[in-house]
Amino acid sequence: MRSNHIAISIVIDAPIQKVWDSLADWERQGEWMLATKIWVTSEIRVGVGTQIQALTGFGKLGILDVMRVTEWNPPVSADVVHTGSVIKGTGRFELISMSPSQTRFNWSEEILAPRLIFLLIWPGIYSGVRISLFRFAQTFRHITGEPKA
């Protein structure tokens, strides 16, 4: 197995705390994550130790991602470890305040997979996450009353 890195950044027109509050609402992430349903599976719902599952797919076909929060630094960053049978590795959300009304959202993953398999799945993962992050950014335009692009 090899560690393979993916990273995407996007600027969101909202203050860092609003972005964090939306991002940390695990179950609502399914509203903007492409073809994904998410639920918390632990009694701990916030912070280190929170366990989350995400089912990504279409119809009856999907991949279950099992995660546990390993670092929690609101409103700046959160780290997870992927412990499922298919998806293994780590993930990180990082927020950087660019101004009182703008936040940079850095998303990154270290996916453990043979290099050839990673190269085959990379385009789908990258495209899906990029679309999802843009959908997430659009939710703030709706909240602030700005027209959607």
C-alpha positions in Angstrom: 0.0 0.0 0.0 1.1 3.5 -0.8 0.0 6.9 0.6 -1.5 9.0 -2.2 -2.3 12.7 -1.6 -5.2 14.7 -2.9 -5.8 18.4 -2.0 -8.4 21.0 -3.1 -8.8 24.5 -1.8 -11.7 26.9 -2.3 -12.5 30.4 -1.1 -15.9 30.8 0.6 -17.7 34.1 1.0 -18.5 33.7 4.7 -16.8 34.2 8.0 -14.7 31.4 9.4 -17.0 30.6 12.3 -20.1 30.2 10.0 -18.1 27.9 7.6 -16.9 25.8 10.6 -20.4 25.5 12.1 -21.7 24.2 8.7 -18.8 21.9 8.2 -19.0 20.5 11.7 -22.6 19.5 11.2 -21.8 16.1 10.0 -25.2 14.9 8.9 -26.0 18.1 6.9 -22.8 17.5 4.9 -24.9 15.1 2.8 -26.8 18.1 1.5 -23.8 19.3 -0.4 -21.6 16.3 -0.8 -22.2 14.7 -4.1 -24.3 11.5 -3.9 -23.5 11.0 -0.2 -25.5 10.3 2.9 -23.7 10.8 6.3 -24.5 9.9 9.8 -22.8 9.9 13.2 -22.5 6.4 14.7 -21.0 7.3 18.1 -22.5 8.8 21.3 -19.8 11.5 20.9 -21.2 13.9 18.3 -18.6 16.6 18.3 -14.8 16.5 18.6 -12.2 13.8 19.0 -13.7 10.4 19.1 -16.7 11.2 16.9 -17.4 8.3 14.6 -19.0 9.0 11.2 -20.1 6.8 8.3 -20.6 8.1 4.8 -22.3 6.2 2.0 -21.4 7.5 -1.5 -23.0 6.1 -4.6 -26.0 6.0 -6.8 -29.0 3.8 -6.4 -28.0 0.6 -4.6 -24.4 0.8 -5.5 -22.1 2.7 -3.2 -19.0 2.7 -1.0 -19.1 3.0 2.7 -16.5 5.3 4.3 -16.0 4.7 8.0 -14.2 7.6 9.9 -13.2 8.6 13.3 -12.2 12.2 14.3 -8.7 12.3 15.6 -8.0 16.0 15.9 -10.5 18.8 16.6 -9.4 22.5 16.6 -12.4 24.7 16.0 -12.8 26.8 14.0 -9.5 26.0 12.2 -9.1 22.2 11.5 -10.3 18.7 11.9 -8.6 15.4 11.1 -10.2 12.0 10.5 -8.8 8.5 10.0 -10.6 6.3 7.5 -11.0 2.8 9.0 -13.4 1.1 6.6 -12.7 -2.1 4.6 -12.5 -0.2 1.3 -11.3 3.4 2.1 -8.3 3.7 4.3 -6.1 6.7 5.1 -6.5 10.2 6.7 -8.4 13.3 5.9 -8.1 16.9 7.0 -10.3 20.0 6.8 -8.5 23.3 7.4 -10.1 26.8 7.4 -8.1 30.0 7.1 -9.7 33.4 7.7 -8.8 35.6 4.7 -10.9 38.5 5.9 -13.9 39.0 8.2 -16.2 37.8 5.4 -14.0 35.3 3.5 -12.6 31.9 4.4 -10.2 29.5 2.6 -11.3 25.9 2.9 -8.5 23.4 2.4 -9.5 19.8 2.0 -6.9 17.0 1.8 -6.8 13.3 1.9 -4.0 10.7 2.2 -5.5 7.6 0.6 -3.8 4.2 1.2 -4.0 2.2 -2.1 -1.7 0.7 -4.6 -0.6 3.4 -7.0 -2.3 1.9 -10.1 -5.6 1.7 -8.3 -5.2 5.2 -7.0 -4.5 6.5 -10.5 -7.6 4.8 -11.8 -9.9 6.3 -9.0 -8.2 9.7 -8.7 -10.3 11.5 -11.4 -13.6 10.5 -9.9 -12.5 11.3 -6.3 -11.0 14.7 -7.4 -14.0 15.7 -9.5 -16.6 14.6 -6.9 -14.9 16.5 -4.1 -14.4 19.6 -6.2 -18.1 19.6 -7.2 -19.0 19.1 -3.5 -16.9 21.9 -2.3 -18.4 24.3 -4.8 -21.9 23.2 -3.7 -20.8 23.9 -0.1 -19.7 27.4 -1.1 -23.0 28.0 -2.8 -24.9 27.3 0.4 -23.4 30.5 1.9 -24.4 32.6 -1.1 -28.0 31.4 -0.4 -27.7 32.3 3.3 -26.4 35.8 2.6 -29.0 36.4 -0.1 -26.6 36.7 -2.9 -27.7 35.3 -6.2 -26.4 31.8 -7.0 -23.9 31.6 -9.9 
